[in-house]
Every structure is written in C-alpha cells, then in structure tokens.
Amino acid sequence: MSVVAADAATVDAAWARARDGADLGVTEALRDTDYGSHTFGVRDRDGNLWTVGTYRGTGATV
C-alpha cells in the first residue's frame, strides 16, 4: 500500500512516528530517490507493506 504526502515535512513527521515507537518494522529507511521522491517503507503488525513518500508527478494536466 502507498501513502502519497503533499510535502517532505509530512513524510519526515510520519518517519519520526514510525521510527520512534509505532508498532511497525522499517523495511526501507527514509531516503531521497534519484527521481525526486522523499520516501520510506514499513511493515505493519499484520504484515502489510506500506510505502510513504512524496510524488513529483509528470506535470501533465488531465
């Protein structure tokens, strides 16, 4: 499952909660990707994988 955040500060706050006490297992530490995302991954206690991050998008309008 994925959660797209509006900005890096929101991702940073979620990372702090996940890292510092939530009942989650970190699968991917917070990082900046070469394609512009600010992201991390966790596994919840039910085994679901979650990716939290920003999404730069393509800039295209629909």
PQR file with spaces between the fields and no chain letter, atoms N, CA, C, O and H, PARSE charges and radii, in Angstrom:
ATOM       1  N    MET     1       0.845   -1.159    0.000 -0.4000 1.5000
ATOM       2  CA   MET     1       0.000    0.000    0.000 -0.0000 2.0000
ATOM       3  C    MET     1       0.894    1.225    0.000  0.5500 1.7000
ATOM       4  O    MET     1       2.015    1.194    0.508 -0.5500 1.4000
ATOM       5  N    SER     2       0.395    2.280   -0.564 -0.4000 1.5000
ATOM       6  CA   SER     2       1.181    3.511   -0.629 -0.0000 2.0000
ATOM       7  C    SER     2       0.401    4.684   -0.069  0.5500 1.7000
ATOM       8  O    SER     2      -0.823    4.751   -0.186 -0.5500 1.4000
ATOM       9  H    SER     2      -0.515    2.306   -0.977  0.4000 1.0000
ATOM      10  N    VAL     3       1.117    5.591    0.533 -0.4000 1.5000
ATOM      11  CA   VAL     3       0.562    6.856    1.006 -0.0000 2.0000
ATOM      12  C    VAL     3       1.377    7.952    0.355  0.5500 1.7000
ATOM      13  O    VAL     3       2.598    7.996    0.507 -0.5500 1.4000
ATOM      14  H    VAL     3       2.111    5.536    0.629  0.4000 1.0000
ATOM      15  N    VAL     4       0.708    8.844   -0.375 -0.4000 1.5000
ATOM      16  CA   VAL     4       1.390    9.961   -1.018 -0.0000 2.0000
ATOM      17  C    VAL     4       1.165   11.201   -0.164  0.5500 1.7000
ATOM      18  O    VAL     4       0.025   11.568    0.122 -0.5500 1.4000
ATOM      19  H    VAL     4      -0.284    8.808   -0.499  0.4000 1.0000
ATOM      20  N    ALA     5       2.251   11.843    0.241 -0.4000 1.5000
ATOM      21  CA   ALA     5       2.186   13.040    1.069 -0.0000 2.0000
ATOM      22  C    ALA     5       2.400   14.277    0.214  0.5500 1.7000
ATOM      23  O    ALA     5       3.045   14.223   -0.833 -0.5500 1.4000
ATOM      24  H    ALA     5       3.177   11.546    0.009  0.4000 1.0000
ATOM      25  N    ALA     6       1.851   15.385    0.671 -0.4000 1.5000
ATOM      26  CA   ALA     6       1.931   16.636   -0.084 -0.0000 2.0000
ATOM      27  C    ALA     6       3.329   17.236   -0.082  0.5500 1.7000
ATOM      28  O    ALA     6       3.712   17.924   -1.028 -0.5500 1.4000
ATOM      29  H    ALA     6       1.327   15.429    1.522  0.4000 1.0000
ATOM      30  N    ASP     7       4.097   16.977    0.981 -0.4000 1.5000
ATOM      31  CA   ASP     7       5.424   17.592    1.054 -0.0000 2.0000
ATOM      32  C    ASP     7       6.365   16.751    1.915  0.5500 1.7000
ATOM      33  O    ASP     7       5.938   15.834    2.617 -0.5500 1.4000
ATOM      34  H    ASP     7       3.786   16.418    1.749  0.4000 1.0000
ATOM      35  N    ALA     8       7.649   17.080    1.845 -0.4000 1.5000
ATOM      36  CA   ALA     8       8.673   16.328    2.569 -0.0000 2.0000
ATOM      37  C    ALA     8       8.494   16.440    4.077  0.5500 1.7000
ATOM      38  O    ALA     8       8.801   15.489    4.796 -0.5500 1.4000
ATOM      39  H    ALA     8       7.997   17.824    1.274  0.4000 1.0000
ATOM      40  N    ALA     9       8.009   17.568    4.578 -0.4000 1.5000
ATOM      41  CA   ALA     9       7.818   17.733    6.020 -0.0000 2.0000
ATOM      42  C    ALA     9       6.803   16.725    6.560  0.5500 1.7000
ATOM      43  O    ALA     9       6.967   16.217    7.669 -0.5500 1.4000
ATOM      44  H    ALA     9       7.760   18.341    3.995  0.4000 1.0000
ATOM      45  N    THR    10       5.766   16.436    5.793 -0.4000 1.5000
ATOM      46  CA   THR    10       4.763   15.448    6.195 -0.0000 2.0000
ATOM      47  C    THR    10       5.382   14.054    6.238  0.5500 1.7000
ATOM      48  O    THR    10       5.108   13.279    7.154 -0.5500 1.4000
ATOM      49  H    THR    10       5.633   16.849    4.892  0.4000 1.0000
ATOM      50  N    VAL    11       6.211   13.738    5.257 -0.4000 1.5000
ATOM      51  CA   VAL    11       6.912   12.451    5.235 -0.0000 2.0000
ATOM      52  C    VAL    11       7.867   12.359    6.420  0.5500 1.7000
ATOM      53  O    VAL    11       7.938   11.319    7.075 -0.5500 1.4000
ATOM      54  H    VAL    11       6.434   14.368    4.514  0.4000 1.0000
ATOM      55  N    ASP    12       8.598   13.431    6.703 -0.4000 1.5000
ATOM      56  CA   ASP    12       9.527   13.445    7.833 -0.0000 2.0000
ATOM      57  C    ASP    12       8.801   13.189    9.153  0.5500 1.7000
ATOM      58  O    ASP    12       9.299   12.445    9.998 -0.5500 1.4000
ATOM      59  H    ASP    12       8.540   14.276    6.172  0.4000 1.0000
ATOM      60  N    ALA    13       7.638   13.792    9.334 -0.4000 1.5000
ATOM      61  CA   ALA    13       6.858   13.596   10.562 -0.0000 2.0000
ATOM      62  C    ALA    13       6.366   12.150   10.672  0.5500 1.7000
ATOM      63  O    ALA    13       6.399   11.565   11.755 -0.5500 1.4000
ATOM      64  H    ALA    13       7.233   14.396    8.648  0.4000 1.0000
ATOM      65  N    ALA    14       5.915   11.578    9.571 -0.4000 1.5000
ATOM      66  CA   ALA    14       5.476   10.183    9.570 -0.0000 2.0000
ATOM      67  C    ALA    14       6.655    9.254    9.862  0.5500 1.7000
ATOM      68  O    ALA    14       6.503    8.272   10.588 -0.5500 1.4000
ATOM      69  H    ALA    14       5.888   12.053    8.691  0.4000 1.0000
ATOM      70  N    TRP    15       7.829    9.556    9.301 -0.4000 1.5000
ATOM      71  CA   TRP    15       9.035    8.764    9.544 -0.0000 2.0000
ATOM      72  C    TRP    15       9.395    8.795   11.032  0.5500 1.7000
ATOM      73  O    TRP    15       9.735    7.761   11.606 -0.5500 1.4000
ATOM      74  H    TRP    15       7.953   10.354    8.711  0.4000 1.0000
ATOM      75  N    ALA    16       9.324    9.961   11.651 -0.4000 1.5000
ATOM      76  CA   ALA    16       9.648   10.079   13.073 -0.0000 2.0000
ATOM      77  C    ALA    16       8.721    9.205   13.910  0.5500 1.7000
ATOM      78  O    ALA    16       9.174    8.534   14.837 -0.5500 1.4000
ATOM      79  H    ALA    16       9.048   10.801   11.184  0.4000 1.0000
ATOM      80  N    ARG    17       7.434    9.205   13.594 -0.4000 1.5000
ATOM      81  CA   ARG    17       6.476    8.361   14.326 -0.0000 2.0000
ATOM      82  C    ARG    17       6.760    6.880   14.094  0.5500 1.7000
ATOM      83  O    ARG    17       6.726    6.086   15.034 -0.5500 1.4000
ATOM      84  H    ARG    17       7.066    9.749   12.841  0.4000 1.0000
ATOM      85  N    ALA    18       7.041    6.505   12.843 -0.4000 1.5000
ATOM      86  CA   ALA    18       7.294    5.104   12.512 -0.0000 2.0000
ATOM      87  C    ALA    18       8.575    4.600   13.171  0.5500 1.7000
ATOM      88  O    ALA    18       8.627    3.476   13.670 -0.5500 1.4000
ATOM      89  H    ALA    18       7.069    7.150   12.079  0.4000 1.0000
ATOM      90  N    ARG    19       9.583    5.424   13.168 -0.4000 1.5000
ATOM      91  CA   ARG    19      10.894    5.051   13.703 -0.0000 2.0000
ATOM      92  C    ARG    19      10.916    5.038   15.226  0.5500 1.7000
ATOM      93  O    ARG    19      11.614    4.219   15.824 -0.5500 1.4000
ATOM      94  H    ARG    19       9.540    6.337   12.763  0.4000 1.0000
ATOM      95  N    ASP    20      10.169    5.925   15.857 -0.4000 1.5000
ATOM      96  CA   ASP    20      10.305    6.151   17.303 -0.0000 2.0000
ATOM      97  C    ASP    20       9.211    5.551   18.163  0.5500 1.7000
ATOM      98  O    ASP    20       8.988    6.036   19.272 -0.5500 1.4000
ATOM      99  H    ASP    20       9.602    6.590   15.371  0.4000 1.0000
ATOM     100  N    GLY    21       8.530    4.537   17.711 -0.4000 1.5000
ATOM     101  CA   GLY    21       7.612    3.955   18.666 -0.0000 2.0000
ATOM     102  C    GLY    21       6.366    3.319   18.100  0.5500 1.7000
ATOM     103  O    GLY    21       5.673    2.595   18.815 -0.5500 1.4000
ATOM     104  H    GLY    21       8.711    4.143   16.810  0.4000 1.0000
ATOM     105  N    ALA    22       6.063    3.558   16.869 -0.4000 1.5000
ATOM     106  CA   ALA    22       4.901    2.888   16.295 -0.0000 2.0000
ATOM     107  C    ALA    22       5.208    1.391   16.221  0.5500 1.7000
ATOM     108  O    ALA    22       6.372    0.993   16.169 -0.5500 1.4000
ATOM     109  H    ALA    22       6.626    4.146   16.288  0.4000 1.0000
ATOM     110  N    ASP    23       4.180    0.582   16.216 -0.4000 1.5000
ATOM     111  CA   ASP    23       4.347   -0.875   16.162 -0.0000 2.0000
ATOM     112  C    ASP    23       4.569   -1.302   14.704  0.5500 1.7000
ATOM     113  O    ASP    23       3.764   -2.035   14.129 -0.5500 1.4000
ATOM     114  H    ASP    23       3.235    0.905   16.258  0.4000 1.0000
ATOM     115  N    LEU    24       5.678   -0.825   14.121 -0.4000 1.5000
ATOM     116  CA   LEU    24       5.993   -1.063   12.710 -0.0000 2.0000
ATOM     117  C    LEU    24       7.418   -1.564   12.568  0.5500 1.7000
ATOM     118  O    LEU    24       8.275   -1.262   13.398 -0.5500 1.4000
ATOM     119  H    LEU    24       6.331   -0.229   14.588  0.4000 1.0000
ATOM     120  N    GLY    25       7.668   -2.321   11.526 -0.4000 1.5000
ATOM     121  CA   GLY    25       9.028   -2.725   11.196 -0.0000 2.0000
ATOM     122  C    GLY    25       9.496   -1.954    9.979  0.5500 1.7000
ATOM     123  O    GLY    25       8.851   -1.999    8.931 -0.5500 1.4000
ATOM     124  H    GLY    25       6.972   -2.566   10.852  0.4000 1.0000
ATOM     125  N    VAL    26      10.592   -1.258   10.099 -0.4000 1.5000
ATOM     126  CA   VAL    26      11.123   -0.470    8.986 -0.0000 2.0000
ATOM     127  C    VAL    26      11.690   -1.418    7.936  0.5500 1.7000
ATOM     128  O    VAL    26      12.542   -2.252    8.244 -0.5500 1.4000
ATOM     129  H    VAL    26      11.116   -1.222   10.950  0.4000 1.0000
ATOM     130  N    THR    27      11.224   -1.292    6.706 -0.4000 1.5000
ATOM     131  CA   THR    27      11.730   -2.098    5.599 -0.0000 2.0000
ATOM     132  C    THR    27      12.644   -1.293    4.684  0.5500 1.7000
ATOM     133  O    THR    27      13.458   -1.857    3.954 -0.5500 1.4000
ATOM     134  H    THR    27      10.533   -0.615    6.455  0.4000 1.0000
ATOM     135  N    GLU    28      12.505    0.024    4.728 -0.4000 1.5000
ATOM     136  CA   GLU    28      13.346    0.913    3.923 -0.0000 2.0000
ATOM     137  C    GLU    28      13.470    2.237    4.666  0.5500 1.7000
ATOM     138  O    GLU    28      12.468    2.911    4.905 -0.5500 1.4000
ATOM     139  H    GLU    28      11.844    0.483    5.322  0.4000 1.0000
ATOM     140  N    ALA    29      14.678    2.608    5.028 -0.4000 1.5000
ATOM     141  CA   ALA    29      14.902    3.856    5.750 -0.0000 2.0000
ATOM     142  C    ALA    29      14.557    5.059    4.878  0.5500 1.7000
ATOM     143  O    ALA    29      14.557    4.973    3.650 -0.5500 1.4000
ATOM     144  H    ALA    29      15.492    2.060    4.834  0.4000 1.0000
ATOM     145  N    LEU    30      14.266    6.170    5.524 -0.4000 1.5000
ATOM     146  CA   LEU    30      13.954    7.414    4.830 -0.0000 2.0000
ATOM     147  C    LEU    30      15.094    7.783    3.895  0.5500 1.7000
ATOM     148  O    LEU    30      16.263    7.754    4.281 -0.5500 1.4000
ATOM     149  H    LEU    30      14.265    6.240    6.521  0.4000 1.0000
ATOM     150  N    ARG    31      14.742    8.131    2.657 -0.4000 1.5000
ATOM     151  CA   ARG    31      15.761    8.500    1.669 -0.0000 2.0000
ATOM     152  C    ARG    31      15.152    9.370    0.588  0.5500 1.7000
ATOM     153  O    ARG    31      13.934    9.427    0.422 -0.5500 1.4000
ATOM     154  H    ARG    31      13.793    8.154    2.343  0.4000 1.0000
ATOM     155  N    ASP    32      16.021   10.042   -0.140 -0.4000 1.5000
ATOM     156  CA   ASP    32      15.636   10.798   -1.332 -0.0000 2.0000
ATOM     157  C    ASP    32      16.068    9.970   -2.533  0.5500 1.7000
ATOM     158  O    ASP    32      17.223    9.556   -2.628 -0.5500 1.4000
ATOM     159  H    ASP    32      17.011    9.996   -0.005  0.4000 1.0000
ATOM     160  N    THR    33      15.141    9.733   -3.444 -0.4000 1.5000
ATOM     161  CA   THR    33      15.449    8.932   -4.627 -0.0000 2.0000
ATOM     162  C    THR    33      16.036    9.810   -5.730  0.5500 1.7000
ATOM     163  O    THR    33      15.940   11.037   -5.686 -0.5500 1.4000
ATOM     164  H    THR    33      14.202   10.070   -3.367  0.4000 1.0000
ATOM     165  N    ASP    34      16.639    9.164   -6.710 -0.4000 1.5000
ATOM     166  CA   ASP    34      17.199    9.913   -7.832 -0.0000 2.0000
ATOM     167  C    ASP    34      16.116   10.446   -8.764  0.5500 1.7000
ATOM     168  O    ASP    34      16.409   11.247   -9.652 -0.5500 1.4000
ATOM     169  H    ASP    34      16.717    8.168   -6.746  0.4000 1.0000
ATOM     170  N    TYR    35      14.868   10.013   -8.576 -0.4000 1.5000
ATOM     171  CA   TYR    35      13.765   10.509   -9.410 -0.0000 2.0000
ATOM     172  C    TYR    35      12.893   11.517   -8.667  0.5500 1.7000
ATOM     173  O    TYR    35      11.816   11.871   -9.145 -0.5500 1.4000
ATOM     174  H    TYR    35      14.630    9.363   -7.855  0.4000 1.0000
ATOM     175  N    GLY    36      13.352   11.988   -7.493 -0.4000 1.5000
ATOM     176  CA   GLY    36      12.707   13.112   -6.837 -0.0000 2.0000
ATOM     177  C    GLY    36      11.742   12.794   -5.710  0.5500 1.7000
ATOM     178  O    GLY    36      11.093   13.709   -5.204 -0.5500 1.4000
ATOM     179  H    GLY    36      14.228   11.701   -7.105  0.4000 1.0000
ATOM     180  N    SER    37      11.615   11.551   -5.296 -0.4000 1.5000
ATOM     181  CA   SER    37      10.721   11.200   -4.196 -0.0000 2.0000
ATOM     182  C    SER    37      11.481   11.214   -2.875  0.5500 1.7000
ATOM     183  O    SER    37      12.678   10.933   -2.836 -0.5500 1.4000
ATOM     184  H    SER    37      12.142   10.807   -5.707  0.4000 1.0000
ATOM     185  N    HIS    38      10.782   11.538   -1.807 -0.4000 1.5000
ATOM     186  CA   HIS    38      11.287   11.508   -0.427 -0.0000 2.0000
ATOM     187  C    HIS    38      10.457   10.419    0.239  0.5500 1.7000
ATOM     188  O    HIS    38       9.264   10.627    0.456 -0.5500 1.4000
ATOM     189  H    HIS    38       9.809   11.766   -1.839  0.4000 1.0000
ATOM     190  N    THR    39      11.039    9.256    0.576 -0.4000 1.5000
ATOM     191  CA   THR    39      10.228    8.076    0.856 -0.0000 2.0000
ATOM     192  C    THR    39      10.839    7.147    1.900  0.5500 1.7000
ATOM     193  O    THR    39      12.044    7.179    2.148 -0.5500 1.4000
ATOM     194  H    THR    39      12.009    9.087    0.399  0.4000 1.0000
ATOM     195  N    PHE    40       9.984    6.313    2.513 -0.4000 1.5000
ATOM     196  CA   PHE    40      10.425    5.225    3.383 -0.0000 2.0000
ATOM     197  C    PHE    40       9.384    4.118    3.336  0.5500 1.7000
ATOM     198  O    PHE    40       8.271    4.317    2.847 -0.5500 1.4000
ATOM     199  H    PHE    40       9.004    6.286    2.311  0.4000 1.0000
ATOM     200  N    GLY    41       9.757    2.943    3.850 -0.4000 1.5000
ATOM     201  CA   GLY    41       8.840    1.809    3.849 -0.0000 2.0000
ATOM     202  C    GLY    41       8.774    1.136    5.205  0.5500 1.7000
ATOM     203  O    GLY    41       9.771    1.081    5.924 -0.5500 1.4000
ATOM     204  H    GLY    41      10.660    2.781    4.247  0.4000 1.0000
ATOM     205  N    VAL    42       7.599    0.622    5.559 -0.4000 1.5000
ATOM     206  CA   VAL    42       7.398   -0.091    6.820 -0.0000 2.0000
ATOM     207  C    VAL    42       6.476   -1.289    6.601  0.5500 1.7000
ATOM     208  O    VAL    42       5.753   -1.372    5.608 -0.5500 1.4000
ATOM     209  H    VAL    42       6.789    0.667    4.974  0.4000 1.0000
ATOM     210  N    ARG    43       6.525   -2.216    7.566 -0.4000 1.5000
ATOM     211  CA   ARG    43       5.601   -3.356    7.594 -0.0000 2.0000
ATOM     212  C    ARG    43       4.791   -3.221    8.883  0.5500 1.7000
ATOM     213  O    ARG    43       5.361   -3.074    9.965 -0.5500 1.4000
ATOM     214  H    ARG    43       7.112   -2.149    8.372  0.4000 1.0000
ATOM     215  N    ASP    44       3.455   -3.271    8.767 -0.4000 1.5000
ATOM     216  CA   ASP    44       2.628   -3.179    9.966 -0.0000 2.0000
ATOM     217  C    ASP    44       2.538   -4.544   10.648  0.5500 1.7000
ATOM     218  O    ASP    44       3.039   -5.541   10.126 -0.5500 1.4000
ATOM     219  H    ASP    44       2.992   -3.390    7.889  0.4000 1.0000
ATOM     220  N    ARG    45       1.903   -4.581   11.808 -0.4000 1.5000
ATOM     221  CA   ARG    45       1.872   -5.829   12.587 -0.0000 2.0000
ATOM     222  C    ARG    45       1.066   -6.934   11.924  0.5500 1.7000
ATOM     223  O    ARG    45       1.180   -8.097   12.310 -0.5500 1.4000
ATOM     224  H    ARG    45       1.497   -3.771   12.232  0.4000 1.0000
ATOM     225  N    ASP    46       0.247   -6.585   10.923 -0.4000 1.5000
ATOM     226  CA   ASP    46      -0.495   -7.594   10.164 -0.0000 2.0000
ATOM     227  C    ASP    46       0.278   -8.082    8.948  0.5500 1.7000
ATOM     228  O    ASP    46      -0.215   -8.921    8.195 -0.5500 1.4000
ATOM     229  H    ASP    46       0.154   -5.640   10.610  0.4000 1.0000
ATOM     230  N    GLY    47       1.495   -7.561    8.750 -0.4000 1.5000
ATOM     231  CA   GLY    47       2.336   -7.987    7.643 -0.0000 2.0000
ATOM     232  C    GLY    47       2.183   -7.182    6.368  0.5500 1.7000
ATOM     233  O    GLY    47       2.838   -7.482    5.370 -0.5500 1.4000
ATOM     234  H    GLY    47       1.896   -6.879    9.362  0.4000 1.0000
ATOM     235  N    ASN    48       1.329   -6.165    6.380 -0.4000 1.5000
ATOM     236  CA   ASN    48       1.147   -5.321    5.198 -0.0000 2.0000
ATOM     237  C    ASN    48       2.349   -4.395    5.020  0.5500 1.7000
ATOM     238  O    ASN    48       2.854   -3.819    5.984 -0.5500 1.4000
ATOM     239  H    ASN    48       0.797   -5.922    7.191  0.4000 1.0000
ATOM     240  N    LEU    49       2.797   -4.263    3.773 -0.4000 1.5000
ATOM     241  CA   LEU    49       3.890   -3.341    3.456 -0.0000 2.0000
ATOM     242  C    LEU    49       3.313   -1.985    3.066  0.5500 1.7000
ATOM     243  O    LEU    49       2.374   -1.903    2.275 -0.5500 1.4000
ATOM     244  H    LEU    49       2.387   -4.731    2.990  0.4000 1.0000
ATOM     245  N    TRP    50       3.883   -0.930    3.627 -0.4000 1.5000
ATOM     246  CA   TRP    50       3.462    0.441    3.347 -0.0000 2.0000
ATOM     247  C    TRP    50       4.662    1.231    2.849  0.5500 1.7000
ATOM     248  O    TRP    50       5.761    1.123    3.393 -0.5500 1.4000
ATOM     249  H    TRP    50       4.646   -0.997    4.270  0.4000 1.0000
ATOM     250  N    THR    51       4.441    2.023    1.816 -0.4000 1.5000
ATOM     251  CA   THR    51       5.425    2.983    1.338 -0.0000 2.0000
ATOM     252  C    THR    51       4.823    4.364    1.530  0.5500 1.7000
ATOM     253  O    THR    51       3.701    4.625    1.097 -0.5500 1.4000
ATOM     254  H    THR    51       3.548    2.111    1.375  0.4000 1.0000
ATOM     255  N    VAL    52       5.562    5.238    2.172 -0.4000 1.5000
ATOM     256  CA   VAL    52       5.119    6.614    2.422 -0.0000 2.0000
ATOM     257  C    VAL    52       6.105    7.526    1.716  0.5500 1.7000
ATOM     258  O    VAL    52       7.317    7.376    1.872 -0.5500 1.4000
ATOM     259  H    VAL    52       6.474    5.026    2.524  0.4000 1.0000
ATOM     260  N    GLY    53       5.589    8.475    0.936 -0.4000 1.5000
ATOM     261  CA   GLY    53       6.507    9.372    0.256 -0.0000 2.0000
ATOM     262  C    GLY    53       5.821   10.472   -0.526  0.5500 1.7000
ATOM     263  O    GLY    53       4.597   10.523   -0.648 -0.5500 1.4000
ATOM     264  H    GLY    53       4.605    8.597    0.809  0.4000 1.0000
ATOM     265  N    THR    54       6.653   11.343   -1.046 -0.4000 1.5000
ATOM     266  CA   THR    54       6.167   12.399   -1.935 -0.0000 2.0000
ATOM     267  C    THR    54       6.147   11.853   -3.353  0.5500 1.7000
ATOM     268  O    THR    54       6.806   10.860   -3.661 -0.5500 1.4000
ATOM     269  H    THR    54       7.648   11.301   -0.947  0.4000 1.0000
ATOM     270  N    TYR    55       5.404   12.497   -4.186 -0.4000 1.5000
ATOM     271  CA   TYR    55       5.336   12.113   -5.603 -0.0000 2.0000
ATOM     272  C    TYR    55       5.422   13.366   -6.435  0.5500 1.7000
ATOM     273  O    TYR    55       4.550   14.232   -6.369 -0.5500 1.4000
ATOM     274  H    TYR    55       4.869   13.304   -3.935  0.4000 1.0000
ATOM     275  N    ARG    56       6.460   13.459   -7.209 -0.4000 1.5000
ATOM     276  CA   ARG    56       6.671   14.664   -8.026 -0.0000 2.0000
ATOM     277  C    ARG    56       5.705   14.734   -9.186  0.5500 1.7000
ATOM     278  O    ARG    56       5.321   15.828   -9.600 -0.5500 1.4000
ATOM     279  H    ARG    56       7.169   12.755   -7.263  0.4000 1.0000
ATOM     280  N    GLY    57       5.304   13.598   -9.718 -0.4000 1.5000
ATOM     281  CA   GLY    57       4.372   13.580  -10.844 -0.0000 2.0000
ATOM     282  C    GLY    57       5.040   13.959  -12.163  0.5500 1.7000
ATOM     283  O    GLY    57       6.242   14.219  -12.223 -0.5500 1.4000
ATOM     284  H    GLY    57       5.617   12.710   -9.382  0.4000 1.0000
ATOM     285  N    THR    58       4.239   13.981  -13.198 -0.4000 1.5000
ATOM     286  CA   THR    58       4.771   14.271  -14.521 -0.0000 2.0000
ATOM     287  C    THR    58       4.579   15.713  -14.950  0.5500 1.7000
ATOM     288  O    THR    58       5.174   16.167  -15.927 -0.5500 1.4000
ATOM     289  H    THR    58       3.263   13.770  -13.149  0.4000 1.0000
ATOM     290  N    GLY    59       3.743   16.427  -14.212 -0.4000 1.5000
ATOM     291  CA   GLY    59       3.444   17.810  -14.587 -0.0000 2.0000
ATOM     292  C    GLY    59       2.370   17.908  -15.656  0.5500 1.7000
ATOM     293  O    GLY    59       2.003   19.007  -16.071 -0.5500 1.4000
ATOM     294  H    GLY    59       3.259   16.058  -13.419  0.4000 1.0000
ATOM     295  N    ALA    60       1.868   16.771  -16.101 -0.4000 1.5000
ATOM     296  CA   ALA    60       0.819   16.761  -17.126 -0.0000 2.0000
ATOM     297  C    ALA    60      -0.517   17.119  -16.490  0.5500 1.7000
ATOM     298  O    ALA    60      -0.759   16.807  -15.324 -0.5500 1.4000
ATOM     299  H    ALA    60       2.166   15.878  -15.764  0.4000 1.0000
ATOM     300  N    THR    61      -1.363   17.759  -17.242 -0.4000 1.5000
ATOM     301  CA   THR    61      -2.719   18.062  -16.759 -0.0000 2.0000
ATOM     302  C    THR    61      -3.707   17.172  -17.494  0.5500 1.7000
ATOM     303  O    THR    61      -3.502   16.793  -18.647 -0.5500 1.4000
ATOM     304  H    THR    61      -1.165   18.012  -18.189  0.4000 1.0000
ATOM     305  N    VAL    62      -4.766   16.856  -16.803 -0.4000 1.5000
ATOM     306  CA   VAL    62      -5.797   15.988  -17.381 -0.0000 2.0000
ATOM     307  C    VAL    62      -7.031   16.792  -17.670  0.5500 1.7000
ATOM     308  O    VAL    62      -8.020   16.249  -18.161 -0.5500 1.4000
ATOM     309  H    VAL    62      -4.933   17.163  -15.866  0.4000 1.0000
